[in-house]
Amino acid sequence: MLVVETTARFDDELVIILDFIAEDSSERALDFYDGLLEKLHDIPSNPYMYRKRESMDEDTRELIYKGYTVPLYIDKEKNIVFILGIFNQNLWE
């Protein structure tokens, strides 16, 4: 079974997004967070169901959640899915 691990970059970007949403509504920020965590917990059951990132290898995928893109990398050797970041319309490199 695969394990999901978030990167520091994902954690930092998520805090910025949650702070932004919380400016309007702390309840919406909490709902966003809870829903995203639920999606992240579903990844190990079928990580290849998410769309393949263009010009990337088969193990780099994207989860889309409420307009946000969450790039992830599936490390088959270590049985870990790394959550690399989260972004909306801004460019992510």
C-alpha positions as CSV (number, residue, x, y, z in Angstrom):
1,M,0.0,0.0,0.0
2,L,1.2,3.4,-0.9
3,V,1.8,6.1,1.7
4,V,1.1,9.8,1.1
5,E,3.6,12.4,2.2
6,T,3.4,16.1,1.8
7,T,6.4,18.3,1.0
8,A,7.3,21.5,2.8
9,R,6.4,23.4,-0.4
10,F,2.9,21.9,-0.4
11,D,2.5,22.7,3.3
12,D,3.6,26.3,2.8
13,E,1.4,26.9,-0.3
14,L,-1.6,25.4,1.5
15,V,-1.2,27.7,4.5
16,I,-1.2,30.7,2.1
17,I,-4.4,29.4,0.4
18,L,-6.2,28.7,3.6
19,D,-5.3,32.2,5.0
20,F,-6.6,33.7,1.8
21,I,-9.9,31.8,2.0
22,A,-10.2,32.5,5.8
23,E,-10.1,36.3,5.1
24,D,-13.6,35.8,3.7
25,S,-14.8,32.9,5.8
26,S,-13.0,30.7,8.3
27,E,-15.7,28.1,7.9
28,R,-15.0,27.9,4.1
29,A,-11.3,27.6,4.8
30,L,-12.0,24.7,7.2
31,D,-14.3,23.0,4.7
32,F,-11.7,23.4,1.9
33,Y,-9.0,21.9,4.2
34,D,-11.2,19.0,5.3
35,G,-12.3,18.2,1.7
36,L,-8.7,18.4,0.4
37,L,-7.5,16.0,3.1
38,E,-10.2,13.6,2.2
39,K,-9.0,13.6,-1.4
40,L,-5.4,13.1,-0.4
41,H,-6.3,10.1,1.7
42,D,-8.0,8.6,-1.4
43,I,-4.8,8.7,-3.5
44,P,-3.2,5.4,-2.4
45,S,-6.2,3.4,-3.6
46,N,-5.6,4.4,-7.2
47,P,-2.9,7.1,-7.8
48,Y,-2.9,6.6,-11.5
49,M,-6.5,7.7,-11.9
50,Y,-5.4,11.3,-11.8
51,R,-4.4,13.1,-14.9
52,K,-0.9,12.8,-16.2
53,R,1.0,16.0,-16.3
54,E,1.9,17.2,-19.8
55,S,5.5,16.5,-20.8
56,M,6.1,14.5,-17.6
57,D,6.7,10.9,-16.9
58,E,3.9,8.4,-16.1
59,D,4.5,8.8,-12.3
60,T,3.8,12.5,-12.2
61,R,0.1,13.2,-11.9
62,E,-2.3,16.1,-11.0
63,L,-5.2,16.0,-8.6
64,I,-7.7,18.8,-9.3
65,Y,-9.7,20.1,-6.3
66,K,-12.0,23.0,-6.4
67,G,-10.0,24.7,-9.1
68,Y,-6.7,24.1,-7.5
69,T,-4.1,21.8,-9.0
70,V,-2.1,19.4,-6.7
71,P,0.9,17.9,-8.5
72,L,2.0,14.6,-7.1
73,Y,4.8,12.1,-7.8
74,I,4.4,8.4,-7.3
75,D,7.6,6.8,-6.1
76,K,7.0,3.1,-6.8
77,E,10.3,2.0,-5.3
78,K,9.6,3.6,-1.9
79,N,5.8,3.1,-2.0
80,I,5.3,6.8,-1.4
81,V,3.2,9.4,-3.2
82,F,4.7,12.8,-2.7
83,I,2.4,15.8,-2.7
84,L,4.6,18.4,-4.4
85,G,2.5,21.6,-4.1
86,I,-0.8,23.2,-4.7
87,F,-1.7,26.1,-7.0
88,N,-4.6,27.8,-8.6
89,Q,-4.1,30.0,-11.7
90,N,-0.6,31.1,-10.9
91,L,2.3,29.2,-12.5
92,W,3.9,26.4,-10.6
93,E,7.4,25.4,-11.4
